[in-house]
Amino acid sequence: MKLFLKCIIYLLLIVCLAAASILLYKAHPEVQLAFIIPGIFIFAYSMISDDISVKHRLRFSKEK
């Protein structure tokens, strides 16, 4: 239940971030937003994946 609640909160956070970034882009369409908004989403994704303990790692070499 605790993990489900975290997922719901993070889902709401992502929706709010997306809505806020769209509104911010409409109000101030500067070039900097092209770099700031993806940075915010990458930071939020890293925090969420660390907190939920989801590990998606690419393996470049096969272990025998």
C-alpha positions as CSV (number, residue, x, y, z in Angstrom):
1,M,0.0,0.0,0.0
2,K,2.8,2.4,0.8
3,L,4.4,1.8,-2.6
4,F,1.1,2.4,-4.3
5,L,0.6,5.7,-2.5
6,K,4.1,6.8,-3.5
7,C,3.3,5.9,-7.1
8,I,0.1,7.9,-7.0
9,I,1.9,10.9,-5.5
10,Y,4.7,10.7,-8.1
11,L,2.1,10.4,-10.9
12,L,0.4,13.6,-9.7
13,L,3.8,15.3,-9.4
14,I,4.7,14.4,-13.0
15,V,1.3,15.6,-14.3
16,C,1.7,18.9,-12.4
17,L,5.2,19.3,-13.7
18,A,4.1,18.7,-17.3
19,A,1.2,21.2,-17.0
20,A,3.4,23.8,-15.3
21,S,6.1,23.5,-17.9
22,I,3.6,23.9,-20.8
23,L,2.1,27.0,-19.1
24,L,5.6,28.4,-18.4
25,Y,6.6,27.8,-22.0
26,K,3.5,29.6,-23.3
27,A,4.2,32.5,-21.1
28,H,8.0,32.7,-21.6
29,P,9.1,31.0,-24.8
30,E,12.8,31.6,-24.3
31,V,15.5,29.3,-25.5
32,Q,16.6,28.5,-22.0
33,L,13.4,26.5,-21.4
34,A,14.5,24.0,-24.0
35,F,17.3,23.1,-21.6
36,I,15.6,23.7,-18.2
37,I,12.4,21.7,-18.7
38,P,14.2,18.4,-19.7
39,G,16.6,18.9,-16.9
40,I,13.8,19.1,-14.4
41,F,12.2,16.0,-15.8
42,I,15.5,14.0,-15.7
43,F,16.0,15.1,-12.1
44,A,12.5,14.1,-11.1
45,Y,12.9,10.7,-12.9
46,S,16.1,10.0,-11.1
47,M,14.6,10.9,-7.7
48,I,11.5,8.7,-8.4
49,S,13.5,5.7,-9.6
50,D,15.8,5.9,-6.6
51,D,12.9,6.1,-4.2
52,I,10.9,3.3,-5.7
53,S,14.0,1.1,-6.0
54,V,13.5,0.3,-9.7
55,K,16.7,-0.8,-11.2
56,H,17.0,-0.7,-15.0
57,R,20.6,-1.1,-15.9
58,L,22.0,-1.9,-19.3
59,R,24.5,-4.7,-19.4
60,F,27.2,-4.1,-22.0
61,S,28.9,-7.4,-21.3
62,K,27.4,-10.8,-20.8
63,E,28.1,-12.5,-17.5
64,K,29.0,-16.2,-17.7
